């Protein structure tokens, strides 16, 4: 999320949506869904997203997302979806039979989220790159039959730390579902953040080097600090090369705390005014609905849907 404000510019139109339909695959309670949707709006504002210049809206309030997704189900294959890393990993861990359809199919909805607005550029983490590639494949398949209907989007990953790893298992992606001390949450307090970094897994080399294969835990800590500082891993290594792992962990904790605590303060200020958050959402919905409906109408006309 930290990189998103960078895309605000006078010559850019940026869409920020709350992916509540995607979140249904976790089966949250109604109150949890409502609260988390408003939380995300508050976080966007805290990060500096200007709702007067950009569109902040809730996915489920723009039904064209779901309708285009159903159409795109006819342009994606079971083989493609079964090769999506997130589905494949969960299916391998717990079996195919128990996986819900939404987990299998959500990359198609993601394609609709993107192509509905003729997006040029999609900023994503490394774990979502595969889904943007599928989005391009769906668009190419549709365009190959019906002409140049959809713009092919490009994607951009963060220069550093495109995939943040668990602190207690640096070979696994940091994940809310895994939780525990391996995951740092945006609302963790200072003491908890320090404790989690103090317990971060490193190795027995006792040397601060950026080596993702031999020292994945140390490399993960270096990347986290570099990403927040807008630096390169080599810069962090140069600053700490003569230090020990304890000092590295303290340094990263300080860096994270310095970034997160001011955001927490801004978040709480915005979150306290739910009427304003709902106004921002409605303003965004009104702005994007006409765009979404125009694209969906174009598609339906091409397909002969009345």
C-alpha positions in Angstrom: 0.0 0.0 0.0 2.9 2.3 0.7 3.7 2.7 -3.0 0.2 3.6 -4.1 0.3 7.3 -3.4 3.2 7.6 -5.8 0.8 7.0 -8.7 -1.2 10.2 -7.9 -0.5 12.8 -10.6 -2.4 15.5 -12.5 -2.2 13.4 -15.7 -3.2 10.1 -14.0 -6.6 8.6 -13.1 -6.2 6.1 -10.3 -8.7 3.5 -9.0 -8.5 2.2 -5.5 -11.1 -0.3 -4.6 -12.0 -2.3 -1.5 -12.0 -6.0 -2.6 -14.9 -7.1 -0.4 -16.1 -9.8 -2.8 -12.7 -11.4 -2.8 -12.7 -11.3 1.0 -15.8 -13.5 1.1 -13.6 -16.6 0.5 -12.6 -16.2 4.1 -16.3 -16.2 5.2 -16.0 -13.3 7.6 -18.9 -12.2 9.7 -21.1 -9.3 8.5 -19.8 -7.0 11.2 -16.2 -8.0 10.4 -16.8 -7.3 6.7 -18.2 -3.9 7.3 -15.6 -2.9 9.8 -12.7 -4.1 7.6 -14.1 -2.3 4.5 -14.2 1.0 6.4 -10.8 0.2 7.9 -9.3 0.0 4.5 -10.8 3.3 3.4 -9.3 4.9 6.5 -5.9 3.4 5.7 -6.0 4.7 2.2 -6.7 8.2 3.5 -4.0 7.8 6.1 -1.5 6.9 3.4 -2.2 10.1 1.6 -4.7 9.1 -1.1 -6.7 12.1 -2.1 -10.3 11.0 -2.8 -10.9 14.3 -4.7 -8.3 13.3 -7.3 -8.7 9.5 -7.2 -11.6 7.0 -6.9 -12.0 5.0 -3.7 -14.9 2.6 -3.9 -16.2 -0.8 -2.7 -16.1 -3.6 -5.2 -19.5 -5.1 -4.3 -21.2 -1.7 -4.9 -20.3 -1.8 -8.5 -22.1 -4.9 -9.8 -20.4 -4.7 -13.2 -17.4 -6.4 -11.6 -19.4 -9.6 -10.9 -21.2 -9.6 -14.3 -18.0 -9.2 -16.3 -16.3 -11.9 -14.2 -19.1 -14.4 -15.2 -18.5 -13.5 -18.8 -14.8 -14.0 -18.4 -15.4 -17.5 -17.0 -15.9 -18.4 -20.7 -12.4 -17.2 -21.6 -10.4 -18.9 -18.9 -9.6 -22.6 -18.6 -9.6 -25.0 -15.6 -5.9 -25.7 -16.4 -4.9 -22.0 -16.1 -6.8 -21.5 -12.8 -5.5 -24.8 -11.3 -1.9 -23.5 -11.9 -2.4 -20.3 -9.9 0.1 -20.5 -7.1 -2.2 -19.5 -4.2 -4.9 -22.1 -5.1 -2.3 -24.8 -5.9 -0.5 -24.3 -2.6 -3.7 -24.6 -0.6 -4.9 -27.6 -2.6 -1.6 -29.4 -2.0 -1.8 -28.7 1.7 -5.4 -29.7 2.4 -6.6 -31.4 -0.8 -8.6 -30.3 -3.8 -12.0 -31.5 -2.7 -12.4 -29.1 0.2 -11.4 -26.0 -1.6 -14.2 -23.5 -2.3 -14.9 -22.4 -5.8 -14.3 -18.7 -5.1 -10.6 -19.5 -4.2 -10.2 -21.4 -7.5 -12.0 -18.7 -9.5 -11.0 -15.4 -7.9 -8.3 -14.6 -10.5 -11.1 -14.3 -13.1 -12.9 -11.7 -10.9 -9.5 -10.0 -10.5 -9.3 -9.9 -14.3 -12.7 -8.2 -14.4 -11.6 -5.7 -11.7 -8.8 -4.6 -13.9 -10.1 -4.8 -17.5 -13.4 -3.1 -16.6 -11.6 0.2 -16.4 -9.1 -0.2 -19.2 -6.2 0.0 -16.7 -2.7 0.7 -18.1 -0.7 -0.2 -15.0 -1.3 -2.4 -12.0 1.0 -2.1 -9.0 1.2 -5.6 -7.3 3.3 -7.6 -5.1 5.3 -10.5 -6.5 2.6 -13.0 -5.5 0.0 -11.3 -7.7 2.1 -11.0 -10.9 0.8 -14.4 -12.1 -2.8 -13.1 -11.8 -2.1 -10.1 -13.9 -0.5 -12.3 -16.5 -3.7 -14.3 -16.6 -5.7 -11.1 -16.9 -3.6 -10.3 -20.0 -4.3 -13.8 -21.4 -8.0 -13.4 -20.9 -8.0 -10.0 -22.7 -5.9 -11.4 -25.6 -8.3 -14.3 -25.9 -11.3 -12.0 -26.0 -9.7 -9.5 -28.3 -8.6 -12.3 -30.7 -12.2 -13.2 -31.3 -14.0 -9.8 -31.1 -11.4 -7.2 -31.9 -9.5 -4.6 -29.7 -12.0 -4.4 -26.8 -9.7 -4.6 -23.8 -6.5 -2.8 -23.1 -3.7 -5.1 -22.1 -2.4 -3.9 -18.7 1.2 -4.0 -17.6 2.2 -4.6 -14.0 4.9 -3.2 -11.8 6.4 -4.7 -8.6 8.1 -2.8 -5.8 11.8 -2.5 -6.5 12.6 -4.0 -3.0 10.6 -6.4 -0.9 8.0 -7.4 -3.6 7.3 -10.4 -1.4 7.6 -9.9 2.4 8.3 -13.2 4.2 7.2 -14.5 7.6 9.5 -13.5 10.4 9.4 -16.9 12.0 9.6 -18.8 8.6 11.4 -16.7 6.1 10.8 -19.2 3.3 7.0 -18.5 3.5 5.2 -15.3 2.5 4.0 -13.1 5.3 0.3 -13.9 5.7 -2.6 -12.8 7.9 -3.9 -16.3 7.8 -0.7 -17.7 9.2 -0.6 -14.9 11.9 1.4 -15.4 15.1 4.7 -13.7 15.7 5.7 -14.2 12.1 3.3 -11.5 10.9 3.4 -7.8 11.7 0.1 -6.1 11.6 -0.5 -2.4 10.9 -2.1 -1.8 14.3 0.5 -3.7 16.4 1.8 -1.5 19.1 5.5 -0.6 19.5 6.2 -3.2 22.2 4.6 -6.0 20.1 6.5 -4.9 16.9 9.8 -5.0 18.8 9.0 -8.4 20.3 8.2 -9.9 16.9 11.4 -8.6 15.3 13.4 -9.7 18.3 12.2 -13.2 17.7 12.7 -13.2 13.9 14.5 -16.2 12.6 18.0 -15.6 11.3 20.8 -18.2 11.0 24.1 -19.3 12.4 26.3 -17.3 10.0 26.4 -14.3 12.3 27.2 -12.0 9.4 24.9 -9.4 7.9 24.8 -10.2 4.2 22.1 -9.9 1.6 21.9 -13.5 0.4 18.3 -14.7 -0.1 19.3 -18.3 -0.7 21.8 -18.9 2.1 20.4 -16.3 4.6 16.7 -15.9 3.9 15.8 -14.6 7.3 18.5 -11.9 7.3 17.7 -11.0 3.7 14.0 -10.5 4.6 14.9 -8.1 7.4 17.2 -6.2 5.2 14.5 -5.9 2.5 11.9 -4.7 5.0 14.2 -1.9 6.2 15.3 -1.0 2.6 11.7 -0.9 1.3 10.6 1.5 4.1 13.7 3.7 3.8 13.4 3.8 0.0 16.9 2.4 -0.1 18.6 -0.7 -1.7 19.5 -3.8 0.3 23.2 -3.0 -0.3 22.7 0.4 1.5 21.4 -1.4 4.6 24.2 -3.9 4.5 26.8 -1.2 4.3 25.3 0.6 7.3 25.1 -2.5 9.4 27.9 -4.8 8.1 29.9 -4.5 11.3 27.0 -5.2 13.6 25.4 -8.3 15.0 21.9 -9.8 14.4 20.5 -8.2 17.5 21.4 -4.8 16.2 20.0 -5.7 12.8 16.7 -6.6 14.4 16.6 -3.5 16.5 17.4 -1.4 13.4 14.5 -2.9 11.4 12.1 -2.6 14.3 13.0 1.1 14.7 12.5 1.6 11.0 9.1 -0.1 11.0 7.9 1.7 14.1 9.0 5.1 12.7 6.8 4.4 9.6 3.8 2.7 11.2 3.1 4.7 14.4 2.3 8.0 12.5 0.1 6.1 10.1 -1.7 4.5 13.0 -2.4 7.9 14.4 -3.8 9.2 11.1 -5.8 6.0 10.7 -7.5 6.4 14.0 -8.4 10.0 13.2 -10.0 9.0 9.9 -11.6 5.8 11.3 -13.4 7.8 14.0 -15.5 9.6 11.4 -17.5 6.8 9.7 -19.8 9.3 8.0 -16.9 10.8 6.1 -15.6 7.3 5.1 -19.0 6.4 3.7 -19.1 9.7 1.8 -15.7 8.9 0.3 -17.1 5.5 -0.8 -20.2 6.9 -2.3 -18.3 9.6 -4.1 -16.0 6.9 -5.6 -18.9 4.6 -6.5 -20.7 7.4 -8.4 -17.5 8.3 -10.3 -16.7 4.8 -11.5 -20.1 3.3 -12.1 -20.6 5.1 -15.4 -17.2 3.9 -16.6 -17.9 0.4 -15.5 -21.4 0.3 -17.1 -20.1 1.7 -20.4 -17.5 -1.0 -20.7 -19.8 -3.8 -19.7 -22.5 -2.5 -22.2 -19.8 -2.6 -24.9 -19.0 -6.2 -24.1 -22.6 -7.3 -23.9 -23.4 -5.7 -27.2 -20.5 -7.5 -28.8 -21.6 -10.8 -27.4 -25.2 -10.3 -28.5 -26.6 -10.0 -24.9 -29.8 -8.0 -24.9 
